[in-house]
């Protein structure tokens, strides 16, 4: 028996209304010509948007459920399609009288996003399941006969006389002017002083901001300073060293992108970690690189075997030259216990001093090396947090007393971990701090003797 068109439309409407993620996939080809590629983060973003809108519909009063939303995702991850194109169209299926203000750093970009959404709204398949008619199809100001509106502007643009239930900012900072303090201040003023007064309801209206991080003073940073938004942040490379979206972002491509952009921009845009260009606790211009002698007096090991969530094993070889500490060699590997022991036996000279942090995995290494080698094993146990240790070590970098071998392996990784305070891994940083603490700082009680 053939299903009538009206019954089919009713079924499709119910299917789409119940779940925004289903709506997004169902109508994908109405907006995009390419094949749809699914990934876990798409559902995660869709679910967050649906949960927040349902809280709005239900007049939820729980502050944790009624916060503004911030989505920080890598470029080309479909974030704009989800938030700026499909979400307003889905909302109008349920509550067509909803009013939107949508903006971007560029009016042209904001109009293009609105135009894609309009294409969806005007599609026959969408109109078959909607219960409103469009009364204005201008991409800058889409309206329907239920008093719903989508008004388009740009960061710093005019919103005089316009009010919205939901305000969507899509890349509110310009990539071209992100390093301009004046441009950043203008964006901050817009989101902090102008947009809050454009909400139809102080208690119920909310804002959604979606952007790739670009600077430690971007709009995301501003919103975090003035409120308590819910942040959904996705790094291009996860804690296991894997791509968040392998089919679209192969790990090799991300590695090449990092080289192309440089560490600072890559960390911000793809990893959602921003920092001042000169670094955090340790500044980039404090780092001294020289051609050094090929020797090491002391070795430091931070072990990490025991699962793919772990850091790499890090082994740093150093020597002292006067009052300076020379970082001569650095090895990073992911060897399991037998391979790591074998590497240590064949790579570290006999009777060398080897300092090992006595945490869980380090204990068995210490015991084995003491039994099977003539290395002088010294167990070390940090007693304070990594950030406290980094602060304590930073004066030695500032004074130019830490010299990095210009030809040291993994130099870029080492520099990143030194100057960035929020990296996913800190294995190289850890062994360097061990060396400074043991050879330049001696801790006695609550005092540092240097």
Secondary structure as UniProt FT lines:
FT   HELIX           5..18
FT   HELIX           20..26
FT   HELIX           28..31
FT   HELIX           40..57
FT   TURN            58..59
FT   TURN            63..65
FT   STRAND          69..72
FT   TURN            75..76
FT   HELIX           79..80
FT   HELIX           81..86
FT   HELIX           87..94
FT   TURN            96..97
FT   STRAND          99..104
FT   HELIX           107..122
FT   HELIX           124..129
FT   STRAND          134..136
FT   TURN            139..140
FT   STRAND          141..144
FT   TURN            145..146
FT   STRAND          149..154
FT   TURN            155..156
FT   TURN            160..161
FT   STRAND          166..170
FT   TURN            175..179
FT   HELIX           181..189
FT   HELIX           190..194
FT   HELIX           195..198
FT   TURN            202..204
FT   STRAND          206..211
FT   TURN            216..217
FT   HELIX           219..226
FT   STRAND          230..233
FT   TURN            239..240
FT   TURN            244..248
FT   HELIX           251..261
FT   HELIX           263..269
FT   TURN            270..271
FT   TURN            277..278
FT   HELIX           284..286
FT   STRAND          288..290
FT   STRAND          298..302
FT   TURN            308..309
FT   STRAND          313..321
FT   TURN            322..323
FT   STRAND          324..333
FT   HELIX           337..347
FT   TURN            350..351
FT   STRAND          353..357
FT   HELIX           360..372
FT   STRAND          376..380
FT   HELIX           386..398
FT   TURN            399..400
FT   STRAND          402..405
FT   TURN            406..407
FT   TURN            409..410
FT   HELIX           411..419
FT   HELIX           427..439
FT   STRAND          442..444
FT   TURN            445..446
FT   STRAND          447..449
//
